Amino acid sequence: MRYHPASAIIFVSGLLVAPFGHAANDLQQDLERLQRLRDAMEVDADSVEYLEAERKVVAKGGVRIGLEDRSLFADEVAVDLDDQTLVATGHVLLMEGLNRLEGDRIEYNYRTNLGVVGNGRAFLAPGVSFSGVEIRRESERQYRLIQGRFTTCRLCQPEPQSPDWEFRAQDATVYQDDWIVSRNTSFWVRGIPALYSPIAAVPIGPRRTGFLVPRFGYGNRDGFVVKQPFFWALSPSQDATVTLAYRAKRGFDFLGEYRYILAEDSRGELSGRYLHDNLSTAPQQNRAEFKWLHSQLLAPTWTFKADVRVQSDRALTRDFVDSSVADRTQRTLPSKGFVTQATPQYMLLGLVDVTRDLSDVAETRTSRLPEVRFQWLPGQLLETPLVAEGETSVVYLERNQGEDAGRFDFHSGLRLPVALGPWLAASSLVAFRETAYTGTERSSGSSNRTLVELGERLASRFARRFDEPGLSLLRLTHVVEPALTYQYVPWADQQSLPQFDPTDFISAQNRLTYQLTNRLIARWREAGGEIRSHEVATLEIAQSWNLQSKTREFSDAYLTSLTPERVDQAVTDVRSLGTGFSQARERELSNLVFSAGLSPLPGVAFRGTLALNTEDRRTDAINTGVQLRLPDLLTLEIGSTYVRDQLAHGLVAKIEMHVTKTVLLDFLTRYDAHTETFLESAAGLRYSSCCWELGIKYTNRTRGPGQPVENDVRVTFDLKIPTPAAAR
């Protein structure tokens, strides 16, 4: 028979107290003590008795005591009514939310929530475990350990397993969600002592100020490299990381990062770097960079964003193998800030932009200081069937090698969509464009350009549906979308205009373009009953016919932007005029371009583009890509590029493979087939457990013709604090 909370205490006390015939006042005091006990806790045990002489209540056998949001379990519990303390023995466990404190014996004040545990073990959310010959709870968030141990591995490596790592200390104080400060501390890995410190302060919790684990590396260009980061939790909405790095062959490298959240929809990051580079081949000794990323919602329709990037020299990110591949291969360094207003009717943009060319040809900077752009989105014009759309911009353009100019551009058009039948639709276009410039070096006075554009588009859409075609599909739909487009733009002499971007040169057009698109769309039901649709395959064919091909003058910037996959223009026999313009002959037929995509399953995709020169009967470009994503198993990305006229022929491959649940292998290669050179090859291995992670990465890369090959090895080690949710 088990006894339950209030009734058990009052019933037993009545049996024990009444026969003895104590004085009325003593009886009243005992009843008051028991009432206070009943108000403070609930008791569940095999037996409960009241020891009158000692003023104690003793519960035995599977004892459970409820104390507000705490629960105490033990074999036996003795409660002192005068001191409001208890002594629990035998399989003692005290729980408070996710926190646990257990041991052989506990002396506990249930009013102050303080106590002492013998041979104790404890777990504090989100993932810190510690033990000691004696554990003292000194306050709500502070514990004292005598001959203690602490680790974050117990969530996935429960006792009696030996943790992958732990700290052992003669004396330690645990400040929950903050620090563990200890004396005579040793660090153990797999039961083997690795480090010793007379005093240590280990940050615990999700965001704690303190030194992070250092990073090590070695390269034949940098020498031995060590990085020591320090994390500073400034407040719940901001933090910073300061890293001091030493490169044996180059010197000290300082990096600072500051992250902030101003509001739920306003956040950003600032970072800066300085290196006094001792390498003899460095472009300059004092090298630095600055970055600012910011995103903020100013009002429901207004947004401000900034992406500011400044470098002391063009080769800074390319010089260091520990920069990301994207940073090391970028060709320009844009720096911009803009404010936008977006509504269903229009979009307004205010922009400040400075773009730096990172190529080795020349130091070039192009600026837009500032630009204001207004775009009215397609919408019905009054009560007519016409659809109006357009864009207007005002910008002041600067270039350090060339002229500066102010530019006004007005481009608007009217479309008339007409349904010619149930399977054919037409859309007619009339557009007007006026572009005006302030005086430049090309023209002492102002200059302008006026263009008119005419267009017609015929399009259709056919679909056939196959219900339950097999392979567990509910439906397979084949969609065919043919289109025929005519565009006319008269030729205009634009050699007197400054050339900054695609707005400054508009190619003449008298062109007919056909396009045929095929799509396969699959529909199926998931195991949970959810219905999903997925585009399985796509094939698009496009080509254009120039009805009035001639030899014309083209902007060099425009010709550079013409890729073999573009069908809006195609030229040959290019001859430079030395004025930023070249003379070229327009081809009658553009390349025949095939674009295909195949994705038989979500996470599996093949894509490819083929540009065929039908006049010269040759292949001008091939682009292919493969992507395979199997969660927790394999990620494969391969892309290749071939462009005949640019002598570009290369391949990029990236593989991440989970050998086991804890071991990840990754490979990266960039190969230039034109020079038969591996530009970069990298291989990495990462071992990750619930409480620590070790990574090693080797990189071999070619810096350029006549330069030595660079070899680099990086090692990372991190201690992790797992969360209870992640452990489940």
Buried (B, 14 or more C-beta within 10 A) or exposed (E): EEBEBBEBBBEBBEEBBEEEEBEEEEBEBBBEBBEEBBEBBBBBBEBBBBEBEEBBBBBBEBBBBBBEEBBBBBBBBBBBBEEBBBBBBBBBBBBBEEBBBBBEBBBBBBEEBBBBBBBBBBBBBBBBBBBBEBBBBEEEEBBBBBEBBBBBBBBBBEEEEEBBBBBBBEBBBBBBBBBBBBEBBBBBEEEEEEEEBEEBBBBBBEEBBBEBBBBBBBBEBBBEBBBBBEBBBEEEEBBBBBBBBBBEBBBEBBBBBBBBBEEEEBBBEBBBBBBBBEBEEBEEEEBBBBBBBBBBEEEEEEBBBBBBBBBBBBBBBBBBBBBEBEBBBBEEBEBBBBBBBBEEEBBBBBBBBBBBBBEEEEEBBBBBEBBEBBBBBEEEEEEEEBBBBBBBBBBBBBBEEBBBBBBBBBBBBBBBEEEEEEEEBBBBBBBBBBBBBBBBEBBEEEBEBEBEBBBBBBBBEEEEEEEEEEEEBBBBBBBEBBBBBBBBBEBBEBBEBBBBBEBBBBBBBBBBBBBBBBBBBBBBEEEEEEEEEBBBBBBBBBBBBBEEBEEBBBBBBBBEEBBBBBBBBBBEEBEEEEEBBBBBBBBBBBBBBBBBBBBEEEEBBBBBBBBBBEEEEEBBBBBBBBBBBEEEEEBBBBBBBBBBEBEEBBBBBBBBBBEEEEEBEBBBBBBBEEEEEBBBBBBBBBBBBBBBBEBBBEBBBBBEEEEEEBBBBBBBBEBBBBBEEEEE
